[in-house]
């Protein structure tokens, strides 16, 4: 049975992931056409509901929706009744009356896209919820890896950086393992979760991680906006050398 929503990677079966990745190949070819538009979503409406700032994810969804011939509405949170105290539930009830077909949600609170999905008949796509998941980024990562390695089974992917606060690391590592990829983490002890699946290797030493022989190295930025305390020493805070 077809799914109404795309909320996480954890609940997807490998067959569903493979189907989405296979479909992406034909859509990517659209970029090479002189007319970069097809009627796949003609007559459908897409609502962009971003409570968090975004450049790449927001613009990617908007461009994709328009190239599939959907109508796109950008909900301006900063100039909405949310600033007057309107709850997410009240916002969704108002937007539901507009009969939108798809809602793309990004929010700092984990699980909020799922809550919205339960309140609306529209299909909800999670564009990132807190430090929980970012399923579409994970699918994009896997698609990129499969372009290099058509059969990624048995390949090794090393994810480096702020694993603790990264929803991308969580979603991507889950998806890659479903495809038979070996995954390892490398980062300062304070930025790697204390409890990780036994199937994921954990490195704190760069040389040891490289000796593992990764086929792909995935670099993450430090998620400063999700850190309420300092997780590692900052060179900017160090005292200047004497003399």
MARBA-3410 file (N, C-alpha, C, O; in Angstrom, 1 decimal):
243
0.8,-1.2,0.0,0.0,0.0,0.0,0.9,1.2,0.0,1.9,1.3,0.7 ~ 0.5,2.2,-0.8,1.3,3.5,-0.9,1.2,4.2,0.4,0.2,4.2,1.1 ~ 2.3,4.9,0.8,2.4,5.7,2.0,1.9,7.1,1.7,2.0,7.6,0.6 ~ 1.2,7.6,2.7,0.7,9.0,2.6,1.8,10.0,2.8,1.9,11.0,2.2 ~ 2.7,9.7,3.7,3.7,10.7,4.1,5.2,10.1,4.0,5.4,8.9,3.9
6.1,11.0,4.0,7.5,10.6,4.1,8.1,11.3,5.3,8.4,12.5,5.3 ~ 8.1,10.6,6.5,8.5,11.2,7.7,9.9,10.8,8.2,10.5,11.6,9.0 ~ 10.3,9.6,7.9,11.6,9.1,8.4,12.1,8.1,7.4,11.5,7.6,6.5 ~ 13.4,7.7,7.7,14.0,6.6,7.0,13.8,5.3,7.7,13.7,4.2,7.1 ~ 13.7,5.3,9.0,13.7,4.1,9.8,12.5,3.2,9.4,12.6,2.0,9.5
11.4,3.8,9.0,10.2,3.0,8.7,10.1,2.5,7.3,9.2,1.8,6.9 ~ 11.1,3.0,6.4,11.0,2.6,5.0,11.7,1.2,4.9,12.7,0.9,5.5 ~ 11.1,0.4,4.0,11.7,-0.9,3.6,12.7,-0.7,2.5,12.7,0.3,1.8 ~ 13.6,-1.6,2.4,14.7,-1.5,1.4,14.1,-1.3,0.0,14.6,-0.6,-0.9 ~ 13.0,-2.1,-0.3,12.3,-2.0,-1.6,11.8,-0.6,-1.9,11.9,-0.2,-3.1
11.3,0.0,-0.9,10.8,1.4,-1.1,11.9,2.4,-1.4,11.8,3.2,-2.2 ~ 13.0,2.2,-0.7,14.2,3.0,-0.9,14.7,2.9,-2.3,15.0,3.8,-3.0 ~ 14.9,1.6,-2.7,15.4,1.3,-4.1,14.4,1.9,-5.1,14.9,2.4,-6.2 ~ 13.1,1.8,-4.9,12.2,2.4,-5.9,12.4,3.9,-6.0,12.4,4.5,-7.1 ~ 12.5,4.6,-4.9,12.7,6.0,-4.9,14.0,6.4,-5.6,14.0,7.4,-6.3
15.0,5.7,-5.3,16.3,6.0,-5.9,16.3,5.7,-7.4,16.9,6.5,-8.2 ~ 15.6,4.7,-7.9,15.5,4.4,-9.3,14.7,5.5,-10.0,15.0,5.9,-11.1 ~ 13.6,6.0,-9.4,12.8,7.0,-9.9,13.6,8.3,-10.1,13.4,9.1,-11.0 ~ 14.5,8.5,-9.1,15.3,9.8,-9.2,16.2,9.9,-10.4,16.5,11.0,-10.8 ~ 16.6,8.7,-10.9,17.5,8.7,-12.1,16.8,9.4,-13.3,17.5,10.2,-13.9
15.6,9.1,-13.5,14.9,9.6,-14.7,14.6,11.1,-14.4,14.6,11.9,-15.4 ~ 14.3,11.5,-13.2,14.0,12.9,-12.9,15.3,13.8,-13.0,15.2,14.9,-13.4 ~ 16.4,13.2,-12.7,17.6,14.0,-12.8,17.9,14.3,-14.3,18.5,15.4,-14.6 ~ 17.5,13.4,-15.2,17.7,13.7,-16.6,17.0,14.9,-17.1,17.3,15.5,-18.1 ~ 16.0,15.3,-16.3,15.2,16.4,-16.7,16.0,17.7,-16.8,15.7,18.6,-17.5
17.1,17.7,-16.0,18.0,18.9,-15.9,18.7,19.1,-17.3,19.1,20.2,-17.6 ~ 18.8,18.1,-18.1,19.5,18.2,-19.3,18.6,18.6,-20.5,19.0,18.9,-21.6 ~ 17.2,18.6,-20.2,16.3,19.0,-21.3,16.2,20.5,-21.5,16.4,21.3,-20.5 ~ 15.8,20.9,-22.6,15.6,22.3,-22.9,14.4,22.9,-22.1,14.4,24.0,-21.7 ~ 13.4,22.0,-22.0,12.2,22.4,-21.2,12.2,21.5,-19.9,12.0,20.3,-20.0
12.6,22.2,-18.8,12.8,21.4,-17.6,11.5,21.4,-16.8,11.5,21.8,-15.6 ~ 10.5,20.8,-17.4,9.2,20.7,-16.7,8.4,19.6,-17.3,8.3,19.4,-18.5 ~ 7.7,18.8,-16.4,6.9,17.7,-16.7,5.6,17.8,-15.9,5.6,18.4,-14.8 ~ 4.5,17.3,-16.4,3.2,17.4,-15.7,2.9,16.4,-14.6,1.7,16.2,-14.4 ~ 3.9,15.9,-14.0,3.7,14.8,-13.0,2.8,15.3,-11.8,2.0,14.5,-11.3
2.9,16.5,-11.4,2.1,17.0,-10.3,1.1,18.2,-10.8,0.8,19.0,-10.0 ~ 0.8,18.2,-12.0,-0.1,19.2,-12.6,-1.4,19.2,-11.8,-2.0,18.1,-11.7 ~ -1.9,20.3,-11.4,-3.1,20.4,-10.6,-3.0,20.2,-9.1,-4.0,20.3,-8.4 ~ -1.8,19.8,-8.7,-1.6,19.6,-7.3,-0.9,20.9,-6.6,-0.3,21.7,-7.3 ~ -1.1,21.0,-5.3,-0.5,22.1,-4.6,0.4,21.7,-3.5,0.2,20.7,-2.9
1.5,22.4,-3.4,2.5,22.1,-2.4,2.7,23.3,-1.5,2.9,24.5,-1.9 ~ 2.6,23.1,-0.2,2.8,24.2,0.8,4.1,24.0,1.5,4.4,22.9,2.0 ~ 4.9,25.0,1.5,6.2,25.0,2.1,6.1,25.6,3.5,5.9,26.8,3.7 ~ 6.2,24.8,4.6,6.0,25.2,5.9,7.3,25.1,6.7,7.6,24.0,7.3 ~ 8.1,26.1,6.6,9.5,26.1,7.2,9.5,27.0,8.4,9.5,28.2,8.3
9.6,26.3,9.6,9.7,27.1,10.9,11.2,27.4,11.2,11.5,28.2,12.0 ~ 12.1,26.7,10.5,13.5,26.9,10.6,14.1,27.5,9.3,13.6,27.3,8.2 ~ 15.1,28.4,9.4,15.7,29.0,8.3,16.3,27.9,7.4,16.9,26.9,7.9 ~ 16.3,28.1,6.1,16.8,27.1,5.1,17.1,27.8,3.8,16.3,28.6,3.3 ~ 18.1,27.4,3.2,18.4,27.9,1.8,18.3,26.7,0.8,17.5,26.7,-0.1
19.2,25.7,1.0,19.3,24.7,0.0,18.1,23.8,0.0,17.5,23.4,-1.0 ~ 17.6,23.3,1.2,16.5,22.4,1.3,15.2,23.1,0.8,14.5,22.5,0.0 ~ 15.0,24.3,1.2,13.8,25.1,0.8,13.8,25.3,-0.7,12.8,25.0,-1.4 ~ 14.9,25.8,-1.3,14.9,26.1,-2.7,14.9,24.8,-3.5,14.3,24.8,-4.6 ~ 15.4,23.7,-3.0,15.4,22.5,-3.7,14.0,21.9,-3.9,13.6,21.5,-4.9
13.2,22.0,-2.8,11.8,21.5,-2.8,11.0,22.4,-3.7,10.2,21.9,-4.5 ~ 11.2,23.7,-3.6,10.4,24.6,-4.4,10.7,24.4,-5.9,9.8,24.4,-6.7 ~ 12.0,24.3,-6.3,12.3,24.1,-7.7,11.7,22.7,-8.2,11.2,22.7,-9.3 ~ 11.9,21.7,-7.4,11.4,20.4,-7.7,9.9,20.4,-8.0,9.4,19.8,-8.9 ~ 9.2,21.0,-7.1,7.7,21.1,-7.2,7.3,21.8,-8.4,6.4,21.4,-9.1
7.9,22.9,-8.7,7.6,23.7,-9.9,7.9,22.9,-11.2,7.2,23.1,-12.2 ~ 9.0,22.2,-11.2,9.4,21.5,-12.4,8.5,20.3,-12.6,8.4,19.7,-13.7 ~ 7.8,19.9,-11.5,6.8,18.8,-11.7,5.4,19.4,-11.9,4.4,18.6,-11.9 ~ 5.4,20.7,-12.1,4.1,21.4,-12.5,3.2,21.6,-11.4,2.0,21.8,-11.6 ~ 3.6,21.6,-10.1,2.7,21.8,-9.0,2.7,23.3,-8.7,3.6,24.1,-9.0
1.6,23.7,-8.0,1.5,25.1,-7.5,2.2,25.1,-6.2,1.9,24.3,-5.3 ~ 3.0,26.2,-5.9,3.8,26.2,-4.7,3.4,27.5,-3.9,3.3,28.6,-4.4 ~ 3.1,27.2,-2.6,2.8,28.3,-1.7,3.8,28.3,-0.6,4.0,27.3,0.1 ~ 4.5,29.5,-0.4,5.5,29.6,0.7,4.8,30.3,1.9,4.4,31.4,1.8 ~ 4.7,29.5,3.0,4.1,30.1,4.2,5.2,30.9,5.0,6.2,30.3,5.4
5.0,32.2,5.1,5.9,33.0,5.8,5.7,33.0,7.3,4.8,33.8,7.7 ~ 6.4,32.2,8.0,6.2,32.1,9.4,6.4,33.4,10.1,5.7,33.8,11.0 ~ 7.5,34.2,9.7,7.8,35.4,10.4,6.7,36.5,10.3,6.6,37.3,11.2 ~ 5.9,36.4,9.3,4.8,37.4,9.1,3.4,36.7,9.2,2.4,37.2,8.6 ~ 3.3,35.6,9.9,2.0,34.9,10.1,1.5,35.1,11.5,2.2,35.8,12.4
0.4,34.6,11.8,-0.2,34.7,13.2,0.5,33.9,14.2,0.2,33.9,15.4 ~ 1.5,33.1,13.7,2.4,32.4,14.7,3.1,33.3,15.6,3.3,33.0,16.8 ~ 3.4,34.5,15.1,4.1,35.5,15.9,3.1,36.1,17.0,3.6,36.7,17.9 ~ 1.8,35.8,16.8,0.8,36.3,17.8,0.5,35.2,18.8,-0.4,35.4,19.7 ~ 1.1,34.0,18.7,0.9,32.9,19.6,0.0,31.8,19.0,-0.4,30.9,19.7
-0.2,31.8,17.7,-1.0,30.8,17.1,-0.2,29.5,17.1,1.0,29.4,16.8 ~ -0.9,28.4,17.6,-0.2,27.1,17.7,-0.1,26.4,16.3,-0.7,26.8,15.4 ~ 0.8,25.4,16.3,0.9,24.6,15.1,-0.4,24.0,14.7,-0.7,24.0,13.5 ~ -1.1,23.4,15.6,-2.4,22.8,15.3,-3.4,23.8,14.7,-4.0,23.5,13.7 ~ -3.4,25.0,15.2,-4.3,26.0,14.7,-3.9,26.4,13.3,-4.7,26.7,12.4
-2.6,26.5,13.1,-2.0,26.8,11.7,-2.4,25.8,10.7,-2.9,26.1,9.6 ~ -2.3,24.5,11.1,-2.6,23.4,10.2,-4.1,23.4,9.9,-4.5,23.1,8.8 ~ -4.9,23.6,10.9,-6.4,23.7,10.6,-6.8,24.7,9.6,-7.6,24.5,8.8 ~ -6.1,25.9,9.7,-6.3,27.0,8.8,-5.9,26.6,7.4,-6.6,26.8,6.4 ~ -4.7,26.0,7.3,-4.1,25.7,6.0,-4.8,24.5,5.4,-4.9,24.3,4.2
-5.4,23.6,6.2,-6.1,22.4,5.7,-7.3,22.9,4.9,-7.7,22.2,4.0 ~ -7.9,24.0,5.3,-9.1,24.5,4.6,-8.7,24.9,3.2,-9.6,25.1,2.3 ~ -7.5,25.1,2.9,-7.0,25.5,1.6,-6.9,24.3,0.6,-6.6,24.4,-0.5 ~ -7.1,23.1,1.2,-7.1,21.8,0.4,-5.7,21.6,-0.3,-5.7,21.3,-1.4 ~ -4.6,21.9,0.4,-3.3,21.6,-0.1,-3.1,20.1,-0.2,-3.6,19.3,0.6
-2.3,19.7,-1.2,-2.1,18.3,-1.4,-0.8,17.8,-0.7,-0.8,16.6,-0.2 ~ 0.2,18.6,-0.6,1.5,18.2,0.0,1.9,19.4,0.9,1.8,20.5,0.6 ~ 2.5,19.0,2.1,3.0,19.9,3.0,4.5,19.5,3.3,4.7,18.4,3.8 ~ 5.4,20.4,3.0,6.8,20.2,3.3,7.1,20.9,4.6,7.0,22.1,4.6 ~ 7.6,20.2,5.6,7.7,20.8,6.9,9.2,20.7,7.4,9.8,19.6,7.3
9.7,21.8,7.9,10.9,21.8,8.7,10.7,22.5,10.0,10.1,23.6,10.0 ~ 11.1,21.9,11.1,10.8,22.4,12.4,11.9,22.0,13.4,12.6,20.9,13.1 ~ 12.2,22.7,14.4,13.3,22.4,15.3,12.8,21.3,16.3,13.7,20.8,17.0 ~ 11.5,21.1,16.4,11.0,20.1,17.4,10.9,18.7,16.8,10.2,18.5,15.8 ~ 11.7,17.7,17.3,11.6,16.4,16.8,10.2,15.8,16.8,9.5,15.9,17.8
9.8,15.2,15.7,8.5,14.5,15.7,7.3,15.4,15.3,6.2,14.9,15.1 ~ 7.6,16.7,15.1,6.5,17.6,14.7,5.9,17.3,13.3,4.6,17.4,13.2 ~ 6.7,17.0,12.3,6.1,16.6,11.0,5.1,15.4,11.2,4.0,15.4,10.5 ~ 5.4,14.5,12.0,4.5,13.3,12.3,3.2,13.8,12.9,2.1,13.3,12.6 ~ 3.3,14.7,13.8,2.1,15.2,14.5,1.2,15.9,13.4,0.0,15.8,13.4
1.8,16.7,12.6,1.1,17.4,11.5,0.4,16.4,10.6,-0.7,16.5,10.2 ~ 1.2,15.3,10.2,0.6,14.3,9.3,-0.6,13.6,9.9,-1.5,13.3,9.1 ~ -0.7,13.5,11.2,-1.9,12.9,11.8,-3.1,13.8,11.8,-4.2,13.4,12.1 ~ -2.8,15.1,11.6,-3.9,16.1,11.7,-4.4,16.5,10.3,-5.4,17.3,10.2 ~ -3.8,16.1,9.3,-4.2,16.5,7.9,-4.3,15.4,6.9,-3.6,14.4,7.1
-5.1,15.6,5.9,-5.2,14.6,4.9,-4.2,14.8,3.8,-4.0,13.9,3.0 ~ -3.5,15.9,3.9,-2.4,16.2,2.9,-1.2,15.2,3.2,-1.0,14.8,4.3 ~ -0.4,15.0,2.2,0.8,14.2,2.4,1.9,15.1,2.9,2.1,16.2,2.4 ~ 2.5,14.7,4.0,3.5,15.5,4.7,4.9,14.9,4.4,5.1,13.7,4.5 ~ 5.8,15.8,4.1,7.2,15.4,3.8,8.1,16.1,4.8,8.0,17.3,5.0
8.8,15.3,5.6,9.7,15.9,6.6,11.0,16.4,6.0,11.8,15.7,5.4 ~ 11.2,17.7,6.1,12.4,18.4,5.5,13.4,18.7,6.6,14.2,19.6,6.5 ~ 13.3,17.9,7.7,14.2,18.1,8.9,13.4,18.5,10.1,12.8,19.5,10.2 ~ 13.5,17.6,11.2,12.9,17.9,12.4,13.9,17.8,13.6,14.2,16.7,14.0 ~ 14.3,18.9,14.0,15.3,18.9,15.1,16.5,18.1,14.8,17.1,18.2,13.7
17.0,17.3,15.8,18.1,16.4,15.6,17.6,15.0,15.3,18.4,14.1,15.4 ~ 16.4,14.9,14.9,15.8,13.6,14.7,16.1,13.0,13.3,16.9,12.0,13.2 ~ 15.5,13.5,12.2,15.6,12.9,10.9,15.6,14.0,9.8,15.1,15.1,10.0 ~ 16.2,13.6,8.7,16.2,14.4,7.5,16.1,13.4,6.3,17.1,13.2,5.6 ~ 15.0,12.8,6.1,14.9,11.6,5.1,15.2,12.0,3.7,15.9,11.2,3.0
14.8,13.2,3.2,15.1,13.5,1.8,16.6,13.7,1.6,17.1,13.4,0.5 ~ 17.3,14.3,2.6,18.7,14.5,2.4,19.4,13.1,2.4,20.3,12.9,1.6 ~ 18.9,12.2,3.2,19.5,10.8,3.2,19.3,10.1,1.9,20.2,9.5,1.4 ~ 18.1,10.3,1.3,17.9,9.7,0.0,18.8,10.3,-1.1,19.3,9.6,-2.0 ~ 19.0,11.6,-1.0,19.9,12.3,-1.9,21.3,11.8,-1.8,22.0,11.6,-2.7
21.8,11.6,-0.5,23.1,11.1,-0.2,23.3,9.7,-0.9,24.3,9.5,-1.5 ~ 22.3,8.9,-0.7,22.3,7.5,-1.2,22.3,7.5,-2.7,23.0,6.7,-3.3 ~ 21.6,8.4,-3.3,21.5,8.5,-4.8,22.9,8.9,-5.3,23.3,8.4,-6.3 ~ 23.5,9.9,-4.7,24.9,10.3,-5.1,25.9,9.2,-5.0,26.7,9.0,-5.9 ~ 25.8,8.4,-3.9,26.7,7.3,-3.7,26.5,6.2,-4.8,27.4,5.6,-5.3
25.2,5.9,-5.1,24.9,4.9,-6.1,25.3,5.3,-7.5,25.5,4.5,-8.3 ~ 25.4,6.6,-7.7,25.9,7.0,-9.0,27.4,6.6,-9.2,27.8,6.3,-10.3 ~ 28.1,6.6,-8.1,29.5,6.2,-8.1,29.6,4.7,-8.0,30.5,4.1,-8.7 ~ 28.8,4.1,-7.1,28.8,2.7,-6.9,27.4,2.2,-7.1,26.6,2.1,-6.1 ~ 27.1,1.7,-8.3,25.7,1.3,-8.6,25.2,0.2,-7.6,24.0,0.2,-7.3
26.1,-0.7,-7.2,25.7,-1.7,-6.2,26.6,-1.3,-4.9,27.7,-1.8,-4.8 ~ 26.0,-0.6,-4.0,26.8,-0.1,-2.8,27.0,-1.2,-1.7,27.6,-0.9,-0.7 ~ 26.4,-2.3,-1.9,26.5,-3.4,-0.9,28.0,-3.7,-0.6,28.8,-4.0,-1.5 ~ 28.3,-3.7,0.7,29.7,-4.0,1.1,30.7,-2.8,1.1,31.8,-2.9,1.6 ~ 30.2,-1.6,0.5,31.1,-0.5,0.5,31.1,0.1,2.0,30.2,-0.1,2.8
32.1,0.9,2.2,32.3,1.5,3.5,32.2,3.1,3.4,32.8,3.7,2.6 ~ 31.3,3.6,4.3,31.1,5.1,4.4,31.5,5.6,5.8,31.0,5.1,6.8 ~ 32.4,6.5,5.8,32.9,7.1,7.0,32.3,8.5,7.2,32.5,9.4,6.3 ~ 31.5,8.7,8.2,30.8,10.0,8.5,31.6,10.7,9.6,31.8,10.2,10.7 ~ 32.1,11.9,9.2,33.0,12.7,10.1,32.3,14.0,10.6,31.7,14.7,9.8
32.4,14.3,11.9,32.0,15.6,12.4,31.1,15.5,13.6,31.2,14.6,14.4 ~ 30.1,16.4,13.6,29.2,16.5,14.7,28.0,15.5,14.5,27.0,15.9,14.1 ~ 28.3,14.3,14.9,27.3,13.2,14.7,26.2,13.4,15.7,25.0,13.2,15.4 ~ 26.5,13.9,16.9,25.5,14.0,18.0,24.3,14.8,17.7,23.2,14.4,18.0 ~ 24.5,15.9,17.0,23.4,16.9,16.7,22.9,16.8,15.3,22.1,17.6,14.9
23.4,15.8,14.5,23.1,15.8,13.1,22.0,14.8,12.8,22.1,13.6,12.9 ~ 20.9,15.4,12.3,19.8,14.5,11.8,20.2,13.9,10.5,19.7,12.8,10.2 ~ 21.0,14.5,9.7,21.5,14.0,8.5,22.3,12.7,8.7,22.1,11.7,8.1 ~ 23.2,12.7,9.7,24.0,11.5,10.1,23.1,10.4,10.5,23.3,9.2,10.1 ~ 22.0,10.7,11.2,21.1,9.7,11.7,20.4,9.0,10.6,20.3,7.8,10.5
19.8,9.9,9.7,19.0,9.4,8.6,19.9,8.6,7.5,19.5,7.6,7.1 ~ 21.0,9.3,7.2,21.8,8.7,6.2,22.4,7.4,6.6,22.5,6.4,5.8 ~ 22.9,7.3,7.8,23.5,6.0,8.3,22.5,4.9,8.3,22.8,3.8,8.0 ~ 21.2,5.2,8.7,20.2,4.3,8.7,19.9,3.8,7.3,19.7,2.6,7.1 ~ 19.8,4.7,6.4,19.4,4.3,5.0,20.5,3.5,4.4,20.3,2.5,3.7
21.8,3.9,4.6,22.9,3.2,4.0,23.0,1.8,4.5,23.3,0.8,3.7 ~ 22.7,1.6,5.8,22.7,0.2,6.3,21.6,-0.6,5.7,21.8,-1.9,5.5 ~ 20.5,0.0,5.4,19.4,-0.8,4.8,19.8,-1.2,3.4,19.3,-2.2,2.9 ~ 20.8,-0.5,2.8,21.3,-0.9,1.4,22.5,-1.8,1.5,23.1,-2.1,0.5 ~ 22.9,-2.2,2.7,24.0,-3.1,2.8,25.4,-2.4,2.9,26.4,-3.1,2.7
25.4,-1.1,3.2,26.6,-0.4,3.3,27.1,-0.4,4.8,26.3,-0.4,5.7 ~ 28.5,-0.6,4.9,29.1,-0.5,6.3,29.3,1.0,6.6,29.7,1.8,5.8 ~ 28.9,1.4,7.8,29.0,2.8,8.2,29.9,2.9,9.5,29.8,2.0,10.4 ~ 30.7,4.0,9.5,31.5,4.3,10.7,31.4,5.8,11.0,31.2,6.6,10.1 ~ 31.6,6.1,12.3,31.6,7.5,12.7,33.0,7.9,13.2,33.7,7.1,13.8
33.4,9.1,12.9,34.6,9.7,13.4,34.3,11.1,13.9,33.8,11.9,13.1 ~ 34.7,11.3,15.1,34.5,12.7,15.7,35.0,12.7,17.1,35.3,11.7,17.7 ~ 35.1,14.0,17.6,35.5,14.1,19.1,34.5,13.3,19.9,33.3,13.2,19.6 ~ 35.0,12.8,21.0,34.1,12.0,21.9,32.8,12.7,22.3,31.8,12.1,22.4 ~ 32.9,14.0,22.5,31.8,14.8,22.9,30.7,15.0,21.8,29.6,15.4,22.0
31.1,14.8,20.5,30.2,15.0,19.4,29.8,13.7,18.7,29.1,13.7,17.7 ~ 30.0,12.6,19.3,29.5,11.3,18.9,28.6,10.7,19.9,29.0,10.7,21.1 ~ 27.4,10.3,19.6,26.5,9.8,20.6,27.1,8.7,21.4,27.9,7.9,20.9 ~ 26.8,8.7,22.7,27.3,7.7,23.6,26.8,6.3,23.2,27.5,5.3,23.3 ~ 25.5,6.2,22.8,25.0,5.0,22.4,24.6,5.0,20.9,23.8,5.8,20.5
25.3,4.2,20.2,25.1,4.0,18.8,24.9,2.5,18.5,25.3,1.7,19.2 ~ 24.2,2.2,17.3,24.0,0.8,17.0,25.3,0.0,16.9,26.3,0.6,16.5 ~ 25.3,-1.2,17.4,26.5,-2.0,17.4,27.0,-2.2,15.9,28.2,-2.5,15.7 ~ 26.2,-2.1,15.0,26.6,-2.3,13.6,27.4,-1.1,13.0,28.0,-1.2,11.9 ~ 27.4,0.0,13.8,28.2,1.2,13.3,29.5,1.3,14.1,29.5,1.3,15.3
30.6,1.3,13.4,31.9,1.4,14.1,32.1,2.9,14.5,31.6,3.8,13.9 ~ 32.9,3.0,15.6,33.1,4.4,16.1,34.7,4.6,16.2,35.4,3.8,16.9 ~ 35.1,5.7,15.6,36.5,6.0,15.7,36.7,7.4,16.3,35.8,8.3,16.2 ~ 37.8,7.6,17.0,38.2,8.9,17.5,39.5,9.3,17.0,40.0,10.4,17.2 ~ 40.2,8.4,16.3,41.5,8.7,15.7,41.4,8.7,14.2,40.9,7.7,13.6
41.9,9.7,13.6,41.8,9.9,12.1,42.5,8.8,11.4,42.0,8.2,10.4 ~ 43.8,8.5,11.8,44.6,7.5,11.2,43.9,6.1,11.2,43.9,5.3,10.2 ~ 43.3,5.8,12.4,42.6,4.5,12.5,41.4,4.4,11.6,41.1,3.4,11.0 ~ 40.7,5.5,11.5,39.6,5.6,10.6,40.0,5.4,9.1,39.3,4.7,8.4 ~ 41.1,6.0,8.7,41.5,5.9,7.3,42.0,4.5,7.1,41.9,4.0,5.9
42.6,3.9,8.1,43.1,2.5,7.9,41.9,1.5,7.7,42.1,0.4,7.2 ~ 40.8,1.9,8.2,39.6,1.1,8.0,39.2,0.9,6.5,38.6,-0.1,6.1 ~ 39.7,1.9,5.7,39.5,1.8,4.3,38.2,2.2,3.7,37.5,1.5,3.0 ~ 37.7,3.5,4.1,36.4,3.9,3.6,36.4,4.2,2.1,37.4,4.7,1.5 ~ 35.3,3.8,1.4,35.1,4.1,0.0,34.6,5.6,-0.2,34.8,6.2,-1.2
33.8,6.0,0.9,33.2,7.4,0.8,33.5,8.0,2.2,33.3,7.4,3.2 ~ 33.9,9.3,2.1,34.1,10.1,3.4,33.0,11.2,3.3,33.0,12.0,2.4 ~ 32.2,11.2,4.3,31.1,12.2,4.4,31.4,13.2,5.5,31.5,12.8,6.7 ~ 31.5,14.5,5.2,31.9,15.5,6.2,30.6,16.3,6.6,29.8,16.7,5.8 ~ 30.5,16.4,7.9,29.4,17.2,8.5,29.9,18.5,9.2,31.0,18.5,9.7
29.1,19.5,9.1,29.5,20.7,9.8,29.1,20.6,11.3,28.4,19.7,11.6 ~ 29.7,21.5,12.1,29.3,21.5,13.5,28.0,22.3,13.6,27.8,23.4,13.1 ~ 27.0,21.6,14.3,25.6,22.1,14.4,25.6,23.1,15.6,25.0,22.7,16.6 ~ 26.2,24.2,15.5,26.2,25.2,16.6,24.8,25.6,17.1,24.6,25.9,18.3 ~ 23.9,25.7,16.1,22.5,26.1,16.5,21.8,25.1,17.4,20.8,25.5,18.0
22.3,23.9,17.5,21.6,22.9,18.3,22.4,22.6,19.6,22.1,21.7,20.3 ~ 23.4,23.4,19.9,24.3,23.2,21.0,24.0,24.2,22.1,24.2,25.4,21.9 ~ 23.5,23.8,23.3,23.3,24.7,24.3,24.4,24.9,25.3,24.5,25.8,26.2 ~ 25.5,24.0,25.1,26.7,24.2,25.8,27.9,24.0,24.8,27.6,23.5,23.7 ~ 29.1,24.3,25.3,30.3,24.1,24.4,30.7,22.7,24.4,31.0,22.2,25.5
30.8,22.0,23.3,31.1,20.6,23.2,32.6,20.3,22.9,33.0,19.2,23.0 ~ 33.3,21.3,22.6,34.8,21.1,22.3,35.4,22.5,22.4,34.8,23.5,22.2 ~ 36.8,22.5,22.7,37.5,23.8,22.8,37.5,24.6,21.5,37.6,24.0,20.5 ~ 37.3,25.9,21.6,37.3,26.7,20.4,38.6,27.5,20.3,39.1,28.1,21.3 ~ 39.2,27.5,19.1,40.4,28.2,19.0,40.2,29.7,19.1,41.1,30.4,19.5
39.0,30.1,18.9,38.7,31.6,19.0,38.7,32.0,20.4,38.8,33.2,20.7 ~ 38.5,31.0,21.4,38.5,31.4,22.8,39.8,31.2,23.5,40.0,31.5,24.7 ~ 40.8,30.7,22.7,42.1,30.4,23.3,42.8,31.7,23.6,42.6,32.7,22.9 ~ 43.7,31.7,24.6,44.4,32.9,25.0,45.5,33.1,23.9,46.1,32.1,23.4 ~ 45.9,34.3,23.6,46.9,34.6,22.6,48.3,34.1,23.2,48.5,34.2,24.4
49.2,33.7,22.3,50.5,33.3,22.7,51.3,34.4,23.4,51.1,35.6,23.0 ~ 52.1,34.1,24.4,52.8,35.2,25.1,53.8,35.9,24.2,54.3,35.3,23.2 ~ 54.1,37.2,24.5,55.1,37.9,23.8,54.6,38.5,22.5,55.3,39.1,21.8
END
